[in-house]
Amino acid sequence: MRFIKYSGCSSHPILLSIVICEPDSVYYRYVEIFIELTNYVCAGNRGLWQKIKLGAGIGGSIIVLCLFIYMIYLRRKYASLKFQLKNITPCPSPGPDMEESSVYFEVAIFTSRELEEATNHFASSHELADGGFGTVYYGKLRDGREVAVKRLYEHSHRRVKQFMNEVEILTRLRHNNLVSLYGCTSRHSRELLLVYEYISNGTVADHIHGQQGNSPATLPWQIRMNIAIETATALNYLHASDIIHRDVKTDNILLDKNFGVKVADFGLSRLFPNGVSHITTAPQGTPGYVDPEYYQCYQLTEKSDVYSFGVVLIELISSMPAVDISRERHEINLAIFAINKIQTCAFGELIDRTLGFESDSEVHRMTTSVAELAFRCLQQEKEMRPLMDEVLEELKAIMRDENVVTKALNADEGEDALASFPMDNDNVQLLKNMQLTHSPVSVTQKWASSCSTCSSCSAAVADV
């Protein structure tokens, strides 16, 4: 900005010349303001009153000019806060209601009006699920595709962060066992809406807990075993991509018409920086699934997902929910109930008998082996839990009628081979003799940390 003043000892205009360079532009805006000061003569001839008039005139003009500049600045700032929309790929649902046929993170941008039309104005009859951050509705787009539309709660102070988190993570990932994101509304829309592929067969929780009116027998063991393997495959892919899901539970495992797995709901997921042992952040998740070490020490690791998956495995073999206040006090939390039963080898009191535990020797073998694997996943100390790729390989071995531990012991590969597989029979027995802390049955937004030494490891400190 520059000011140029022409003055003299007679009545002359004053020219203010301003050059404004707008952000992100190679163009300049040239503004000239002429201030006509009549009856202006040299200060020595007219006195103090003329000086006051002159000062007021110049000051007022500068104020008007500053307001003009500020309006330009606000306009440019608002534009820069919008999604950086690029025509990277064609929109999957073209039409006049799409915002300039644009995409964000390579995902189509829908208008609120189009999604209201698709869901019949978010009719209660279209409601599929109601979660912690929003309600999911069934919808049908103009091109005929069936979709699930998540409508984030308007009064949630975390809604924008959850919205951006899901968009960023799901657009980075492509896997057959992860739900696909079709698009979303603009961040500055009246409502924050996420559009997913529609998975028609409900959730694992719907089936094994009878919420679809099904008995446990309608989801036989072979299907449950396949669910366990495909879910472990999805989580292993996430961990290999440096992402922690942080809300693994049967309600977030969707099933297609062929009972194929689609892991969903990435609102709490976190990107895991390279070269760190854990992320220090306040615990979040679903009661009954929260890693107790994460709960106590605020340390989120990929082993936190392993713990939650251990609870899922117990649900698959027992058909019991993760938390049930109708059970006896010491059995409310499924994880601690399962640990107690496995420690005493009381598998018959844990495993759902309708799966064929007593009548089918193969089901007996597989469910018992899965229970032992879940026991390892549910250890209080994360160092005692396997990695997700190890869990996946163990599940595949159980399906193939092999036991990875026995195979390693009988391979006659020497002490190095045994050392690489720490979970031998003695170690399993040692774990069974330990007193374990279970996942809390209630989780609030704030905790007082009970672990003063948790910061001894390297960590990436992050906000919730």
C-alpha positions as CSV (number, residue, x, y, z in Angstrom):
1,M,0.0,0.0,0.0
2,R,1.3,3.4,-0.8
3,F,0.1,7.0,-0.2
4,I,0.9,9.9,-2.5
5,K,0.0,13.4,-1.4
6,Y,-0.2,16.5,-3.6
7,S,-0.3,19.6,-1.5
8,G,0.3,23.3,-1.8
9,C,-0.5,26.7,-0.4
10,S,-3.8,27.0,-2.3
11,S,-6.9,24.9,-2.9
12,H,-5.7,21.7,-4.3
13,P,-6.9,18.1,-4.1
14,I,-5.1,15.5,-2.2
15,L,-4.6,12.2,-4.1
16,L,-4.3,9.0,-2.1
17,S,-3.1,6.2,-4.3
18,I,-3.3,2.7,-2.9
19,V,-2.0,-0.5,-4.4
20,I,-3.6,-3.7,-2.9
21,C,-2.2,-7.1,-3.6
22,E,-4.8,-9.8,-3.0
23,P,-3.8,-13.2,-1.6
24,D,-3.1,-16.0,-4.1
25,S,-3.4,-13.5,-7.0
26,V,-0.9,-12.2,-9.5
27,Y,-3.1,-9.1,-10.1
28,Y,-3.0,-5.9,-8.2
29,R,-6.0,-3.7,-7.3
30,Y,-5.3,0.0,-7.8
31,V,-7.5,2.3,-5.8
32,E,-7.3,6.0,-6.0
33,I,-9.2,8.4,-3.7
34,F,-9.3,12.1,-4.3
35,I,-10.0,14.3,-1.4
36,E,-11.2,17.7,-2.4
37,L,-10.3,20.1,0.3
38,T,-11.9,23.4,-0.6
39,N,-10.7,26.6,0.9
40,Y,-7.4,25.0,1.8
41,V,-4.5,27.3,2.0
42,C,-1.2,27.4,3.8
43,A,-1.5,26.6,7.5
44,G,0.0,29.9,8.4
45,N,-2.9,31.8,6.6
46,R,-6.0,30.2,8.0
47,G,-5.1,28.9,11.4
48,L,-5.9,26.0,13.7
49,W,-9.5,25.5,12.5
50,Q,-8.4,24.8,9.0
51,K,-5.9,22.3,10.3
52,I,-8.6,20.5,12.2
53,K,-10.9,20.3,9.1
54,L,-8.0,19.0,7.1
55,G,-7.1,16.4,9.6
56,A,-10.7,15.2,9.9
57,G,-11.0,14.9,6.2
58,I,-7.9,12.9,5.8
59,G,-8.7,10.7,8.8
60,G,-12.2,10.0,7.6
61,S,-11.0,9.1,4.2
62,I,-8.3,6.7,5.6
63,I,-11.0,5.0,7.8
64,V,-13.2,4.5,4.8
65,L,-10.3,3.1,2.9
66,C,-9.3,0.7,5.7
67,L,-12.9,-0.6,5.9
68,F,-12.8,-1.2,2.1
69,I,-9.5,-3.1,2.4
70,Y,-10.8,-5.1,5.4
71,M,-13.9,-6.2,3.4
72,I,-11.6,-7.4,0.6
73,Y,-9.5,-9.3,3.2
74,L,-12.6,-11.0,4.7
75,R,-13.9,-12.0,1.3
76,R,-10.6,-13.6,0.4
77,K,-10.2,-15.3,3.8
78,Y,-13.7,-16.8,3.5
79,A,-12.9,-18.1,0.0
80,S,-9.6,-19.7,1.3
81,L,-11.5,-21.6,4.0
82,K,-13.7,-23.4,1.6
83,F,-12.8,-26.9,0.5
84,Q,-10.1,-26.9,-2.1
85,L,-12.3,-28.3,-4.8
86,K,-10.6,-29.8,-7.8
87,N,-12.0,-31.5,-10.8
88,I,-9.9,-34.6,-10.3
89,T,-12.5,-37.3,-11.2
90,P,-16.0,-37.2,-12.5
91,C,-18.7,-37.0,-9.8
92,P,-20.6,-40.3,-9.3
93,S,-23.9,-38.5,-9.1
94,P,-23.9,-35.6,-11.6
95,G,-26.7,-33.1,-11.7
96,P,-27.6,-29.5,-11.0
97,D,-27.5,-30.0,-7.2
98,M,-23.9,-31.0,-7.2
99,E,-21.6,-28.2,-6.1
100,E,-20.0,-27.4,-9.4
101,S,-19.3,-31.1,-10.1
102,S,-16.4,-31.0,-7.7
103,V,-14.7,-33.4,-5.4
104,Y,-12.8,-33.1,-2.2
105,F,-10.0,-35.6,-1.4
106,E,-11.3,-37.2,-4.6
107,V,-14.7,-37.7,-3.1
108,A,-17.9,-36.2,-4.6
109,I,-19.5,-33.2,-2.9
110,F,-23.2,-33.4,-2.5
111,T,-25.6,-30.7,-1.5
112,S,-27.9,-31.0,1.5
113,R,-30.9,-30.8,-0.7
114,E,-29.9,-33.8,-2.8
115,L,-29.4,-35.9,0.3
116,E,-32.6,-34.8,1.9
117,E,-34.4,-35.9,-1.3
118,A,-32.5,-39.3,-1.2
119,T,-33.5,-40.0,2.4
120,N,-37.1,-38.7,2.1
121,H,-36.1,-35.7,4.2
122,F,-34.4,-38.0,6.8
123,A,-37.6,-39.8,7.6
124,S,-37.6,-41.9,10.7
125,S,-38.6,-44.9,8.6
126,H,-35.3,-44.6,6.8
127,E,-33.2,-44.7,10.0
128,L,-30.6,-47.5,10.0
129,A,-28.6,-46.8,13.2
130,D,-28.0,-44.2,15.8
131,G,-24.5,-43.8,17.1
132,G,-22.4,-41.6,19.3
133,F,-21.8,-38.9,16.7
134,G,-24.7,-39.1,14.3
135,T,-27.7,-41.0,12.9
136,V,-27.4,-43.1,9.7
137,Y,-30.2,-43.2,7.2
138,Y,-31.0,-45.3,4.1
139,G,-31.1,-43.3,0.9
140,K,-31.3,-43.7,-2.8
141,L,-29.5,-41.3,-5.2
142,R,-30.9,-40.1,-8.5
143,D,-28.7,-42.5,-10.4
144,G,-30.3,-45.4,-8.5
145,R,-27.5,-46.2,-6.1
146,E,-28.4,-47.2,-2.6
147,V,-26.4,-45.3,0.1
148,A,-26.1,-44.9,3.8
149,V,-26.1,-41.2,4.9
150,K,-24.6,-40.3,8.2
151,R,-26.1,-37.1,9.6
152,L,-23.7,-35.7,12.3
153,Y,-25.4,-34.3,15.4
154,E,-25.7,-30.5,15.1
155,H,-24.9,-29.8,18.8
156,S,-21.8,-32.0,19.0
157,H,-18.7,-29.8,19.5
158,R,-16.6,-32.4,17.8
159,R,-18.7,-32.8,14.7
160,V,-16.4,-31.0,12.3
161,K,-13.3,-32.9,13.5
162,Q,-15.1,-36.2,13.2
163,F,-16.4,-35.2,9.7
164,M,-12.9,-34.3,8.5
165,N,-11.3,-37.3,10.1
166,E,-13.6,-39.8,8.3
167,V,-13.2,-38.1,4.9
168,E,-9.4,-37.9,5.2
169,I,-8.9,-41.5,6.3
170,L,-11.5,-43.2,4.0
171,T,-10.2,-41.5,0.9
172,R,-6.7,-42.8,1.7
173,L,-7.8,-46.4,2.0
174,R,-9.0,-49.0,-0.5
175,H,-9.8,-52.5,0.8
176,N,-12.6,-55.0,0.2
177,N,-13.3,-55.3,3.9
178,L,-13.6,-51.5,4.5
179,V,-16.8,-49.6,3.9
180,S,-16.4,-47.2,0.9
181,L,-17.1,-43.4,1.2
182,Y,-19.0,-42.1,-1.9
183,G,-19.0,-38.4,-0.9
184,C,-20.0,-35.8,1.6
185,T,-21.4,-32.3,1.9
186,S,-19.2,-29.2,2.0
187,R,-17.8,-28.4,5.4
188,H,-19.6,-25.1,5.2
189,S,-23.0,-26.7,4.4
190,R,-26.0,-26.3,6.7
191,E,-25.5,-29.9,7.7
192,L,-22.5,-32.2,7.8
193,L,-23.4,-35.4,5.9
194,L,-21.3,-38.4,4.9
195,V,-22.4,-40.7,2.1
196,Y,-21.3,-44.4,2.2
197,E,-22.0,-47.5,0.2
198,Y,-25.1,-49.2,1.6
199,I,-24.4,-52.6,3.3
200,S,-27.7,-54.4,3.4
201,N,-27.3,-57.2,5.9
202,G,-26.9,-55.2,9.1
203,T,-24.1,-55.5,11.7
204,V,-22.5,-58.5,13.4
205,A,-24.1,-57.3,16.6
206,D,-27.5,-57.4,15.0
207,H,-27.1,-61.1,14.2
208,I,-25.3,-62.5,17.2
209,H,-27.3,-60.6,19.7
210,G,-30.6,-61.2,18.0
211,Q,-31.5,-57.6,17.2
212,Q,-32.7,-58.7,13.8
213,G,-34.9,-61.3,15.3
214,N,-32.4,-64.1,14.5
215,S,-31.4,-66.9,16.7
216,P,-27.7,-67.5,17.1
217,A,-28.0,-70.7,15.1
218,T,-28.8,-68.6,12.0
219,L,-25.2,-67.4,12.0
220,P,-23.4,-70.7,12.1
221,W,-19.8,-71.1,13.3
222,Q,-18.2,-71.2,9.8
223,I,-19.7,-67.8,9.0
224,R,-18.5,-66.4,12.4
225,M,-15.0,-67.8,11.8
226,N,-15.0,-66.1,8.4
227,I,-16.1,-62.8,10.0
228,A,-13.2,-63.0,12.4
229,I,-10.7,-63.6,9.7
230,E,-12.0,-60.8,7.4
231,T,-12.2,-58.3,10.3
232,A,-8.6,-59.2,11.3
233,T,-7.6,-58.7,7.6
234,A,-9.2,-55.2,7.6
235,L,-7.5,-54.2,10.9
236,N,-4.2,-55.6,9.8
237,Y,-4.5,-53.4,6.6
238,L,-5.3,-50.4,8.7
239,H,-2.2,-50.9,11.0
240,A,0.0,-51.4,8.0
241,S,-1.3,-48.0,6.8
242,D,-0.4,-46.4,10.1
243,I,-4.0,-46.0,11.2
244,I,-5.6,-47.1,14.5
245,H,-9.3,-47.6,14.3
246,R,-9.9,-47.0,18.1
247,D,-13.6,-48.1,18.0
248,V,-13.5,-51.8,17.0
249,K,-16.8,-53.4,18.0
250,T,-19.4,-55.7,16.6
251,D,-21.7,-52.7,15.9
252,N,-19.0,-51.3,13.5
253,I,-18.6,-54.5,11.6
254,L,-21.1,-54.5,8.7
255,L,-22.2,-57.6,6.7
256,D,-23.1,-57.7,3.1
257,K,-25.7,-60.1,1.6
258,N,-23.0,-62.8,1.4
259,F,-22.0,-62.1,5.0
260,G,-18.8,-60.5,3.9
261,V,-17.2,-58.0,6.3
262,K,-17.1,-54.2,5.9
263,V,-15.5,-52.4,8.8
264,A,-17.0,-49.0,9.3
265,D,-17.1,-45.8,11.5
266,F,-13.7,-44.1,11.4
267,G,-14.7,-41.0,13.4
268,L,-12.3,-41.9,16.2
269,S,-9.5,-43.3,14.1
270,R,-6.1,-41.8,14.4
271,L,-3.1,-41.6,12.0
272,F,-0.1,-43.1,13.8
273,P,3.2,-41.2,13.1
274,N,6.2,-43.2,12.1
275,G,8.9,-43.8,14.7
276,V,6.8,-43.4,17.9
277,S,5.8,-46.1,20.4
278,H,2.3,-44.6,21.1
279,I,0.1,-41.6,20.9
280,T,-0.7,-39.9,24.2
281,T,-4.4,-38.9,24.1
282,A,-7.4,-39.0,26.4
283,P,-9.2,-42.4,26.1
284,Q,-12.2,-42.7,23.8
285,G,-14.1,-45.6,22.6
286,T,-17.1,-47.8,23.6
287,P,-17.5,-49.3,27.1
288,G,-16.4,-52.9,27.3
289,Y,-14.0,-52.6,24.3
290,V,-11.6,-50.0,25.6
291,D,-8.0,-51.2,26.2
292,P,-7.5,-51.0,30.0
293,E,-3.9,-49.8,29.6
294,Y,-5.0,-47.1,27.3
295,Y,-7.7,-46.2,29.8
296,Q,-5.2,-46.0,32.7
297,C,-2.1,-44.5,31.0
298,Y,-3.6,-42.5,28.0
299,Q,-1.3,-44.5,25.7
300,L,-3.0,-45.4,22.4
301,T,-1.2,-48.0,20.3
302,E,-2.2,-50.6,17.6
303,K,-2.4,-53.1,20.5
304,S,-5.4,-51.1,21.7
305,D,-7.2,-52.3,18.6
306,V,-6.0,-55.8,19.3
307,Y,-7.6,-55.7,22.7
308,S,-10.9,-54.5,21.2
309,F,-10.8,-57.3,18.6
310,G,-10.2,-59.8,21.4
311,V,-13.6,-58.7,22.8
312,V,-15.1,-59.2,19.3
313,L,-13.7,-62.8,19.2
314,I,-15.3,-63.5,22.6
315,E,-18.7,-62.2,21.3
316,L,-18.4,-64.4,18.3
317,I,-17.9,-67.6,20.3
318,S,-20.3,-66.7,23.2
319,S,-23.1,-64.7,21.5
320,M,-22.9,-62.4,24.6
321,P,-22.7,-58.6,24.4
322,A,-19.6,-56.8,25.6
323,V,-21.4,-55.2,28.5
324,D,-24.6,-56.5,30.0
325,I,-25.8,-55.0,33.3
326,S,-28.4,-57.7,33.6
327,R,-25.6,-60.2,34.3
328,E,-24.1,-60.8,37.7
329,R,-21.9,-58.0,38.9
330,H,-18.6,-59.9,38.2
331,E,-19.9,-60.9,34.8
332,I,-21.1,-57.5,33.5
333,N,-18.0,-57.0,31.5
334,L,-17.6,-59.8,29.0
335,A,-13.8,-59.5,28.8
336,I,-13.2,-60.2,32.5
337,F,-15.9,-62.9,32.5
338,A,-14.2,-64.7,29.6
339,I,-10.8,-64.4,31.1
340,N,-12.0,-66.0,34.3
341,K,-13.6,-68.9,32.4
342,I,-10.6,-69.5,30.1
343,Q,-8.2,-69.4,33.1
344,T,-10.1,-72.3,34.6
345,C,-10.7,-74.0,31.3
346,A,-14.4,-73.7,31.7
347,F,-15.0,-73.3,28.0
348,G,-18.4,-74.9,28.2
349,E,-19.6,-72.0,30.4
350,L,-18.4,-69.4,27.8
351,I,-19.0,-70.8,24.3
352,D,-22.5,-70.7,22.8
353,R,-23.6,-74.4,22.8
354,T,-26.0,-73.8,19.9
355,L,-22.9,-73.4,17.7
356,G,-22.2,-77.1,18.1
357,F,-19.6,-76.9,20.8
358,E,-20.7,-80.2,22.3
359,S,-21.9,-82.0,19.2
360,D,-19.3,-81.1,16.6
361,S,-15.6,-81.9,17.3
362,E,-14.4,-79.4,14.7
363,V,-16.5,-76.6,16.2
364,H,-15.2,-77.6,19.7
365,R,-11.6,-77.5,18.5
366,M,-12.0,-74.2,16.6
367,T,-14.0,-72.3,19.3
368,T,-11.6,-73.4,22.0
369,S,-8.6,-72.3,19.9
370,V,-10.3,-68.9,19.2
371,A,-11.0,-68.5,22.9
372,E,-7.3,-69.1,23.7
373,L,-6.3,-66.5,21.0
374,A,-8.8,-64.0,22.4
375,F,-7.3,-64.6,25.9
376,R,-3.9,-63.4,24.5
377,C,-5.5,-60.4,22.9
378,L,-7.1,-59.4,26.3
379,Q,-4.0,-59.2,28.3
380,Q,-3.8,-56.0,30.4
381,E,-0.2,-55.2,29.4
382,K,0.1,-54.5,25.7
383,E,3.5,-56.2,25.4
384,M,1.8,-59.5,26.2
385,R,-0.7,-59.1,23.3
386,P,0.1,-60.3,19.7
387,L,0.2,-58.0,16.8
388,M,-2.7,-57.9,14.4
389,D,-0.8,-59.7,11.7
390,E,0.0,-62.5,14.2
391,V,-3.7,-62.7,15.1
392,L,-4.6,-63.0,11.5
393,E,-2.2,-65.8,10.8
394,E,-3.3,-67.7,13.9
395,L,-7.0,-67.4,12.8
396,K,-6.1,-68.7,9.4
397,A,-4.1,-71.6,11.0
398,I,-7.1,-72.5,13.1
399,M,-9.3,-72.5,10.0
400,R,-6.8,-74.8,8.3
401,D,-6.8,-77.2,11.3
402,E,-3.3,-76.2,12.3
403,N,-2.0,-74.8,15.5
404,V,0.8,-72.2,14.9
405,V,2.4,-72.8,18.4
406,T,2.5,-76.6,18.0
407,K,3.8,-76.2,14.4
408,A,6.6,-74.0,15.6
409,L,7.5,-76.4,18.5
410,N,7.5,-79.5,16.3
411,A,9.4,-77.9,13.4
412,D,12.8,-78.8,15.0
413,E,14.2,-75.4,14.1
414,G,16.2,-74.8,17.2
415,E,16.0,-72.3,20.0
416,D,15.8,-69.3,17.6
417,A,12.6,-70.6,16.2
418,L,11.2,-71.1,19.6
419,A,12.3,-67.6,20.8
420,S,10.5,-66.1,17.9
421,F,7.3,-67.6,19.1
422,P,6.9,-66.6,22.8
423,M,3.4,-68.0,23.4
424,D,4.3,-71.5,24.3
425,N,2.4,-73.7,26.8
426,D,4.3,-72.4,29.8
427,N,3.7,-68.8,28.8
428,V,0.0,-69.4,28.3
429,Q,-0.2,-71.0,31.7
430,L,1.7,-68.0,33.2
431,L,-0.8,-65.6,31.7
432,K,-3.7,-67.6,33.1
433,N,-2.3,-67.2,36.6
434,M,-2.1,-63.4,36.3
435,Q,-4.7,-61.0,37.8
436,L,-6.0,-58.8,35.0
437,T,-7.8,-55.4,34.9
438,H,-10.7,-55.4,32.6
439,S,-12.0,-52.7,30.2
440,P,-14.2,-50.2,32.0
441,V,-17.9,-50.7,31.8
442,S,-18.4,-46.9,31.6
443,V,-16.3,-44.3,29.8
444,T,-16.5,-40.6,30.2
445,Q,-14.8,-37.8,28.3
446,K,-12.2,-37.0,31.0
447,W,-10.1,-39.2,33.2
448,A,-7.6,-38.6,35.9
449,S,-4.5,-40.5,34.8
450,S,-3.6,-43.3,37.2
451,C,-0.2,-43.9,35.6
452,S,2.5,-41.4,36.4
453,T,5.3,-43.2,34.6
454,C,3.6,-43.7,31.3
455,S,5.5,-40.9,29.6
456,S,8.8,-42.8,29.9
457,C,8.4,-44.1,26.4
458,S,8.6,-41.9,23.3
459,A,5.2,-40.5,22.3
460,A,3.5,-38.2,20.0
461,V,1.3,-36.0,22.1
462,A,-1.9,-35.2,20.4
463,D,-5.2,-33.5,21.2
464,V,-8.3,-35.6,21.6
